[in-house]
């Protein structure tokens, strides 16, 4: 078998397996916190490994560069404009979309992004071409010396850091979901934020469940077993999102936070998308589940009620902004913070 397709469910484990092979070669643009500890069993880059990254965009964590031996490790190099994500060892080669980050690979919890790749097994022409390609760009790459590391650290520190305080004051240290996201929005890349004020009913659920089952009946290989079909028919309508556009469903992340305000008081809920179906124009439906422990996995240390107490005044303004549409989807943390900034700008105008 010359190549094996890897989806987002098995890509991270496959990359970890490659990283444990001999003569590791990584041409991977960006490295995030925790990558070295996860990919390398000894907590450091193996002596026979070679790594190329890109430091020009400020997206590689300088602490991980130091963990890889910068600025003295001559087997750590950088190449301006590198955008590839290629992992090679004696166990095979993976060419994929995933950077060496938690969002890409999922080594602290479930990966935040939907990634995919291809595994090329050794003793194939594709594997040999990947090795040859790495040798070519290795010669073009430069060492991560002290000056380069200093510039990479400066670039990392210059990353856009949104500040809610410019729009609305929140006491320093107060439990706040919104401040947590704004402090590092890139951490919530691939995590959605859904503002809703309505509630689905059983008739909508039944129609969507029937449509999903009919869609599955047309497949050559069924994806829904009997248990899942029964589950759809009895899905909690409180975990159903209805009345969304097809474009919204296309952009809907796998994991998301619902900010729900049916009346005067909002609530936070932490979800994972399970199924979606389009019934007609602006009639997209998402079936979602609430995995145990997801709030903590997403990095929110405080309880929902404590965060809501802090965020309530700002949430009031955000819902007023979304009132005309009735609901609102922010596909990731940066879009959420931009929405907050826009609301603040509108109120200051």
Beta strands, then each sheet from edge to edge (+ up, - down):
strand 1: 3-6
strand 2: 25-28
strand 3: 50-53
strand 4: 76-78
strand 5: 85-89
strand 6: 92-96
strand 7: 117-120
strand 8: 142-143
strand 9: 191-196
strand 10: 240-244
strand 11: 255-260
strand 12: 267-278
strand 13: 284-289
strand 14: 327-330
sheet 1: 1+ 7- 6+ 5- 2+ 3+ 4+ 8-
sheet 2: 10+ 13- 12+ 11- 9- 14+
end
